[in-house]
Amino acid sequence: MGRFDGKVAFVTGGARGQGRSHAVNVAREGADVVLMDLCDQIESVEYSMSTRADLEETAALVEKHGQRALPIQADVRDHAAVADAVRRGVSEFGHIDLVVANAGIMPTTGAGSHELQAWTDTLDVMLTGVFYTVRETTQAMLDNRNGGAVVITGSTSSFRGVAYDVELLNPGQVGYGAAKHGVIAIMKNFARALGQYGIRVNMVAPAGVRTPMVVNDAFSNLRASSPPGWMANAMNVDLAEPQDISDAVLWLLSAESRYVTGTAIPVDAGQLLC
Ligand SMILES: NC(=O)c1ccc[n+]([C@@H]2O[C@H](COP(=O)([O-])OP(=O)(O)OC[C@H]3O[C@@H](n4cnc5c(N)ncnc54)[C@H](O)[C@@H]3O)[C@@H](O)[C@H]2O)c1
């Protein structure tokens, strides 16, 4: 018996990285999964973003656990597209019970990071996109009258500034932090209002995680040129694995955390202490 038998999950940014890990983990625990991902490049982002093939691969991994997957190539910045993805999920699987609002970009390096467009992109994807995702999925939960659980992917950048010099005051980097701070307000408001309907809303706040967002030349160069101790943590861990974040996400989605709502859990090896 799985922790999520009979449940349906909706995961944004599910093509690869942490989103894929969350999707495969909830499937292992018995959930069917709606996978939503852009699968395209955003110009301000220097590293390569995911592809349709990545999304199909995640769907196949979900199906390997005997669960159904509904891969949807769509943009969390587009309200109509998010609403349509939720509608398709409900019409295919009957309901949505678990949500991971995880899609994200990090345009903090390269020429694009210095364009004001990078500010717009970060806020659109990681603040507005999270709002659309949480708004539409929780409405589906309210319609279903059976509660649910939402986890938003924040960051240690939800709680601190990481700019150590003028270079990192670029619109992409500051926008990243602003969006990640902003989702705390989304999380707290939805948690406060929807608790009475059995819908819990929480956030996970990772430090560095081994995904293509940070395992790339651009980010490696940034780290190499940064002062000693930048992004250090108490445990001297370089990068967490996606599974480390999934373990926290699964707990927040499960009945084991049934009275936990409106909170943010750092999975950061103590980075916020340093
Ligand atoms: N990797 C890290 O070190 C780290 C640390 C803290 C927080 N995070 C956050 O974790 C989340 C997952 O990132 P990851 O590390 O798995 O990176 P990733 O780049 O591997 O995955 C992000 C996914 O989000 C998708 N996406 C981006 N914009 C989208 C849009 N507009 N609509 C739909 N999908 C979109 C991408 O296509 C990609 O598949 C992000 O919110 C990120 O900010 C990452």
The ligand as an SDF file (V2000), in Angstrom:
LIG
                    3D

 44 48  0  0  0  0  0  0  0  0999 V2000
   18.7590   23.4200   -8.1560 N   0  0  0  0  0  0  0  0  0  0  0  0
   18.9160   24.2130   -7.1120 C   0  0  0  0  0  0  0  0  0  0  0  0
   20.0370   24.3890   -6.5870 O   0  0  0  0  0  0  0  0  0  0  0  0
   17.7200   24.8710   -6.4830 C   0  0  0  0  0  0  0  0  0  0  0  0
   17.8460   25.3960   -5.1910 C   0  0  0  0  0  0  0  0  0  0  0  0
   16.7340   25.9820   -4.5860 C   0  0  0  0  0  0  0  0  0  0  0  0
   15.5240   26.0340   -5.2640 C   0  0  0  0  0  0  0  0  0  0  0  0
   15.4470   25.5480   -6.5300 N   0  0  0  0  0  0  0  0  0  0  0  0
   14.1370   25.6100   -7.1820 C   0  0  0  0  0  0  0  0  0  0  0  0
   13.7130   24.2990   -7.4500 O   0  0  0  0  0  0  0  0  0  0  0  0
   12.7650   24.2840   -8.5350 C   0  0  0  0  0  0  0  0  0  0  0  0
   13.1250   23.2030   -9.5150 C   0  0  0  0  0  0  0  0  0  0  0  0
   14.3540   23.5180  -10.1610 O   0  0  0  0  0  0  0  0  0  0  0  0
   15.4140   22.4040  -10.5820 P   0  0  0  0  0  0  0  0  0  0  0  0
   16.5700   22.5580   -9.6810 O   0  0  0  0  0  0  0  0  0  0  0  0
   14.7450   21.0890  -10.6990 O   0  0  0  0  0  0  0  0  0  0  0  0
   15.8360   22.9720  -12.0240 O   0  0  0  0  0  0  0  0  0  0  0  0
   15.5900   22.4290  -13.5160 P   0  0  0  0  0  0  0  0  0  0  0  0
   16.0370   23.5150  -14.4150 O   0  0  0  0  0  0  0  0  0  0  0  0
   16.2020   21.0940  -13.6730 O   0  0  0  0  0  0  0  0  0  0  0  0
   14.0020   22.2280  -13.5920 O   0  0  0  0  0  0  0  0  0  0  0  0
   13.1170   23.3040  -13.6810 C   0  0  0  0  0  0  0  0  0  0  0  0
   11.9690   22.8970  -14.6060 C   0  0  0  0  0  0  0  0  0  0  0  0
   11.0090   23.9760  -14.6100 O   0  0  0  0  0  0  0  0  0  0  0  0
   10.5470   24.1080  -15.9440 C   0  0  0  0  0  0  0  0  0  0  0  0
   10.0140   25.4520  -16.2110 N   0  0  0  0  0  0  0  0  0  0  0  0
   10.7030   26.6260  -16.2330 C   0  0  0  0  0  0  0  0  0  0  0  0
    9.9090   27.6350  -16.5970 N   0  0  0  0  0  0  0  0  0  0  0  0
    8.6760   27.1000  -16.8060 C   0  0  0  0  0  0  0  0  0  0  0  0
    7.4300   27.6480  -17.1970 C   0  0  0  0  0  0  0  0  0  0  0  0
    7.3060   28.9460  -17.4940 N   0  0  0  0  0  0  0  0  0  0  0  0
    6.3610   26.8170  -17.2860 N   0  0  0  0  0  0  0  0  0  0  0  0
    6.4800   25.4970  -17.0200 C   0  0  0  0  0  0  0  0  0  0  0  0
    7.6520   24.9210  -16.6610 N   0  0  0  0  0  0  0  0  0  0  0  0
    8.7340   25.7150  -16.5490 C   0  0  0  0  0  0  0  0  0  0  0  0
   11.8010   23.8570  -16.7760 C   0  0  0  0  0  0  0  0  0  0  0  0
   11.4760   23.6000  -18.1230 O   0  0  0  0  0  0  0  0  0  0  0  0
   12.4400   22.6930  -16.0470 C   0  0  0  0  0  0  0  0  0  0  0  0
   12.0050   21.4510  -16.5510 O   0  0  0  0  0  0  0  0  0  0  0  0
   12.8010   25.7070   -9.0880 C   0  0  0  0  0  0  0  0  0  0  0  0
   11.6870   26.4320   -8.6000 O   0  0  0  0  0  0  0  0  0  0  0  0
   14.0850   26.2760   -8.5330 C   0  0  0  0  0  0  0  0  0  0  0  0
   14.0540   27.6670   -8.4460 O   0  0  0  0  0  0  0  0  0  0  0  0
   16.5040   24.9840   -7.1510 C   0  0  0  0  0  0  0  0  0  0  0  0
  1  2  1  0
  2  3  2  0
  2  4  1  0
  4  5  1  0
  4 44  2  0
  5  6  2  0
  6  7  1  0
  7  8  2  0
  8  9  1  0
  8 44  1  0
  9 10  1  0
  9 42  1  0
 10 11  1  0
 11 12  1  0
 11 40  1  0
 12 13  1  0
 13 14  1  0
 14 15  2  0
 14 16  1  0
 14 17  1  0
 17 18  1  0
 18 19  2  0
 18 20  1  0
 18 21  1  0
 21 22  1  0
 22 23  1  0
 23 24  1  0
 23 38  1  0
 24 25  1  0
 25 26  1  0
 25 36  1  0
 26 27  1  0
 26 35  1  0
 27 28  2  0
 28 29  1  0
 29 30  1  0
 29 35  2  0
 30 31  1  0
 30 32  2  0
 32 33  1  0
 33 34  2  0
 34 35  1  0
 36 37  1  0
 36 38  1  0
 38 39  1  0
 40 41  1  0
 40 42  1  0
 42 43  1  0
M  CHG  2   8   1  16  -1
M  END
$$$$
